[in-house]
Amino acid sequence: MKPGIHPPYRPVVFRDRAAGFAFLTRSTATSDKMVEWEDGATYPVIDVEISSASHPFYTGNARVVDTAGRVERFERRYGRQR
């Protein structure tokens, strides 16, 4: 890599406030907010809207969408072309 043109790659905490879940990883993302992690060190923290702890696909709370009714309504409205 060319020196001096890349952002620093350092440990960052990503926190999902809705689920009360946080994880430490490395990233180039920056933040002015800091948090003390389990190891006693402070890291920048980035609050995210959704993570694997709150996403319906991973939690098993996914909603089932009634696509059959939509298809039937479309076919009634526009007719099925053969």
C-alpha positions as semicolon CSV with decimal commas, in nm:
position;residue;x (nm);y (nm);z (nm)
1;M;0,000;0,000;0,000
2;K;0,106;0,353;-0,066
3;P;0,206;0,522;0,262
4;G;0,019;0,828;0,387
5;I;-0,302;0,801;0,180
6;H;-0,500;0,540;0,373
7;P;-0,706;0,611;0,688
8;P;-0,585;0,449;1,009
9;Y;-0,714;0,096;1,070
10;R;-0,773;0,055;1,442
11;P;-0,999;-0,116;1,699
12;V;-1,354;0,027;1,713
13;V;-1,661;-0,078;1,915
14;F;-1,988;-0,108;1,724
15;R;-2,291;-0,088;1,955
16;D;-2,653;-0,177;1,884
17;R;-2,843;0,020;2,147
18;A;-3,179;-0,143;2,069
19;A;-3,049;-0,492;2,150
20;G;-2,791;-0,394;2,411
21;F;-2,523;-0,568;2,203
22;A;-2,171;-0,445;2,128
23;F;-1,868;-0,596;1,961
24;L;-1,507;-0,492;1,917
25;T;-1,354;-0,513;1,572
26;R;-1,107;-0,325;1,356
27;S;-1,227;-0,053;1,122
28;T;-1,136;0,276;0,955
29;A;-1,459;0,435;1,084
30;T;-1,413;0,726;1,324
31;S;-1,613;0,864;1,612
32;D;-1,578;1,136;1,874
33;K;-1,755;0,922;2,137
34;M;-1,547;0,681;2,342
35;V;-1,641;0,378;2,553
36;E;-1,450;0,168;2,803
37;W;-1,438;-0,193;2,686
38;E;-1,421;-0,512;2,893
39;D;-1,041;-0,517;2,879
40;G;-1,022;-0,174;3,050
41;A;-0,908;0,016;2,740
42;T;-1,113;0,294;2,580
43;Y;-1,213;0,270;2,215
44;P;-1,416;0,486;1,976
45;V;-1,779;0,370;1,969
46;I;-2,016;0,380;1,672
47;D;-2,388;0,333;1,739
48;V;-2,570;0,133;1,471
49;E;-2,943;0,099;1,409
50;I;-2,944;-0,276;1,355
51;S;-2,704;-0,566;1,402
52;S;-2,716;-0,945;1,405
53;A;-2,861;-0,924;1,758
54;S;-3,166;-0,726;1,645
55;H;-3,211;-0,813;1,275
56;P;-3,526;-1,024;1,215
57;F;-3,342;-1,271;0,992
58;Y;-3,096;-1,365;1,267
59;T;-3,340;-1,348;1,558
60;G;-3,609;-1,562;1,390
61;N;-3,876;-1,293;1,419
62;A;-3,910;-1,242;1,045
63;R;-4,253;-1,143;0,915
64;V;-4,413;-1,352;0,645
65;V;-4,539;-1,142;0,356
66;D;-4,851;-1,261;0,173
67;T;-4,721;-1,264;-0,183
68;A;-4,988;-1,505;-0,309
69;G;-5,261;-1,246;-0,260
70;R;-5,058;-0,985;-0,445
71;V;-4,996;-1,215;-0,741
72;E;-5,364;-1,312;-0,764
73;R;-5,471;-0,948;-0,748
74;F;-5,223;-0,860;-1,024
75;E;-5,350;-1,142;-1,246
76;R;-5,714;-1,036;-1,192
77;R;-5,636;-0,677;-1,272
78;Y;-5,418;-0,728;-1,577
79;G;-5,508;-1,083;-1,684
80;R;-5,268;-1,364;-1,739
81;Q;-5,104;-1,353;-2,081
82;R;-5,043;-1,688;-2,241
